[in-house]
Amino acid sequence: MKTKITILGGGAMATACSIILAEQVETDVTLWVRNAEYALAMTNSRENKRLLPGIMIPEKVNITADVEAALAGTQGVVLSIPTKYLRDALSDLAAWLPVDCPIISVIKGIENETFMVPSQIIEDELGSRDIVALSGPSHAEEFARRLPASIVAASPDNELARWVQSLFTTDRFRVYTNPDLIGVELAGALKNVLAIAAGICDGQGFGDNAKAALITRGIAEISRYAALHGANPQTFSGLAGIGDLIATCT
């Protein structure tokens, strides 16, 4: 029997995840897009023309705006909704989200009002859930074109993390596991602050030396900050930390 995976979101990352998951023979993939007109356009063209032009979505991926049909019988939910809209979206979707269904978050960010990371927002809205954060150096426009990439599946539940690892791993997309959920999520959010500073370095013409110093000292600073919130500092030496930081800053 095939495993049904439902992706919630119509952005570049959601679309790229659908392409990766469609490579698995034993997986049925449904991509839920809130806007019905946009969902129909993607179905007809097999393309996310606005965000990933030129990259074809496999016929295997079912694209729909019907949330009830998208979530019926699903065995795993991939959440790809920006942090800014996540809480409101979960409030709207809660009635259809199966209680025992694992949630795979590919969301990077911190909620402005509460300083919560995505897994905390999910639990705040839905109650206790099995959650995995999928993060690392993962530009959607690259791995959707099957360029090589490696990322991290983070969960304190090792068996769950390994299940997600098996779902997403392909010959060009390698997934590692990590028990440090909060660390991986903080790494994915805080690196954006340093990336803005790296852009300022480039804009001011400060050169490679200054940017290298910024990246190196910056990862040390955010790892210390994250450790105060229960994260493992070693997480920031891996793909979710320095890996994602390099990809974003360069």
Secondary structure, DSSP 8 states (H G I E B T S, - for coil): --EEEEEE--SHHHHHHHHHHHT-TTEEEEEE-S-HHHHHHHHHHTEETTTEEEEE--TTEEEES-HHHHHTT-SEEEE---HHHHHHHHHHHGGGS-TT--EEE------TTT---HHHHHHHHH-S--EEEEESS--HHHHTTT--EEEEEE-S-HHHHHHHHHHH--SSEEEEEES-HHHHHHHHHHHHHHHHHHHHHHHHT-HHHHHHHHHHHHHHHHHHHHHTTT--GGGGGSIIIIIHHHHHH-
